[in-house]
């Protein structure tokens, strides 16, 4: 990669840096021996944005497909020297614009750093490069008798680097926690290109600050993850699945509050409200009975799964809900498929604006009722499905993006749902992250001192503001 | 509290700050309405140091016993204004000098902020002030049918604020994780006295950087914790206990490697080597058979505890170890007591230097063998007990502090054990923290870039270096 001429778009970002560089003897140019650099307009266009709606994407100057940590380091050294923004990317399955290009940036793809470096059954850890797809790693771990729990909906396509950068969740969090709970150590390249290791390979350790945790969920704004040591668990039993049908989503939520106040030992507690079920029906028949107001899908993978599901059925009986337990693996798969279909089903109905609020569980009935009221008021379809056992729901607004009135209503509904989540004691993002989409709402959720502390941490780790500027933290470059 | 005259010890630290203050109009003095301030020499002397050996303690200028967050904020505002170091303290049960005074400092005790603010059985969280003693909270949670797992050996006297600041571990980590895994959100007072909230009350959340995690384990060097929201679990079954006796500690470790590579579901896996057993015998007879080389104490609190212990016994049988299962609660208590007695027993034998290495589990046999070799070489008694299921052992060197030769040998042995831990792929501290004792070793464990990143984070959150200077991070004030 050669130094850009002043005529390139990134020159706008680098006046001060360039002035300084001209005064100093030229350093040896960083080498990108194995990385592929391209400025092909078609390739850049294909890499400009992630899966988010309503988030702007700028014009990238180049794409670097890193193959080694040295490539990442060289790219960041160069970017620091030139003051050019760098936007790290995996497979761009994110839902907040976190991987969207900013004008004049280097898109730094980690997709080709896709090797599983080792799986250790004795220590129950795996070591991976960031571009390994979640499902590829999960299957490799399963082959060694181990289990990697984090299972975002995108697990067949999203990368572990992206999962770590966004602290991804999924179906299994209700029993097994989120990505953060499985990251023991990282190799990280800082904004200046320096490479460091954080964390440990041991089960415990308190040597110094939890830098590992700081990078988890930082969405590429503090450093670029080039390797991760992930904790694994012993493989579980084949899960049993049941579905319960309720007259209303609020009724289902009342049961969830009672269920989760005990020790349900369930490995999945997923809710689909009536609009979600209707969307799925229009897409592919899930075989649910007609006229139901909500479905609750649960699994147990414990050694006493049958007893767990019996206890669940008994609780449902007390709430007047009908329960069907899957008789075999195929029925189990079909029930799960109904839940997994919500995503593609709603996408087939129009433009979607998926939200990601997480509230205290006891606030779930209020959340569902209020989302229903927002749908009624706006006349828009809002599906509400999600990880109800964790209080984490994905109200998804469906609208016609060609209709300015509907678009305005949809954006208002989106904001109303986030305000609602905060008013109910929750957070504006349970698992999708902040990216571009919610950086304003992050400032609303954080108190001013916490917000200033975020800024201080960002400045400490990325003093030039070149790392994914404008994401999470609104830096001068990104504003 | 009045401003110090230049004659006080802290003036040495504040020349620049004082000069500046003289040039500016005086700000309204921070108020310590409810806090008790004392400079009584006897009280200061009693609060000068924690439970660590071989760590220097300076001369404090004053002790503030905060009763409210406002007291903490006022103290830190004053300290920032005057450039005076502040050393936060709980009940000073730490083992690394982390709570030791530095010359001219304000000792900021959180011990009187000891209220449990709420326990919520539906959300399974508790909210506490930092001075609540672990056991007080654990019992209160148990009264609500809930379980707070972190159980450091000091749990009857150490505070939750201190547990969080050091990311305390304990017996139950092998199944339930460490303190970090239970901290959902914090109220923190920054170095400048500004108050912020971090984290959340919900089960999940990814809104912004994990500042909560950054403060956990930061040992009072980044901010002062004034409130915490802690996750709780449903109460478990009464645990069953068993003990297995081995010819050598290395044999016991080989069994642990095999045990932990499966899913043992044990809630405790504690090892005592022969010197530990001898120390306990000299203190109070644990009723163990004569001539044994190691004891492994295990518990299961699962619904299938009897089956878990049978599986453990079968494994022990294959390793030629004799197993005794406690027949009732009293026998169980007595077995546990034998392990808990290691601490007081070794303290009764001389001056002790307790270490805290954590290694990959497969390295446990090598660790125990090498610690034995260090004991042989130095002629010192080194007991080796600890949380073997996590690979976290506490080799403890016993010596005569009045004998300079023995003292030098003890310090050399201590360093040799930390080097050994690192060479085996482990960490210099599994759960005790860095404090003063290991700040040099932290620099050895961290690579230079990770060390520089620690410094950058410290500077970002504590630009004047007044928060517990010299602990964890060697700041100019603390060097």
Interface residues (C-beta under 8 A of the other chain):
Chain A: X121 X122 X123 X124 X166 X167 X169 X173 X174 X178 X180 X181 X190 X194 X195 X196 X197 X198 X200 X201 X202 X203 X204 X205 X206 X207 X208 X209 X210 X211 X213 X214 X216 X217 X218 X222 X233 X234 X257 X260 X261 X262 X263 X303 X304 X358 X359 X360 X361 X362 X387 X389 X390 X391 X392 X425 X426 X427 X428 X429 X430 X431 X432 X433 X434 X438 X442 X445 X446 X447 X449 X450 X452 X453 X454 X456 X457 X459 X460 X461 X472
Chain B: X121 X122 X123 X124 X166 X167 X169 X173 X174 X178 X180 X181 X190 X194 X195 X196 X197 X198 X200 X201 X202 X203 X204 X205 X206 X207 X208 X209 X210 X211 X213 X214 X216 X217 X218 X222 X233 X234 X257 X260 X261 X262 X263 X303 X304 X358 X359 X360 X361 X362 X387 X389 X390 X391 X392 X425 X426 X427 X428 X429 X430 X431 X432 X433 X434 X438 X442 X445 X446 X447 X449 X450 X452 X453 X454 X456 X457 X459 X460 X461 X472
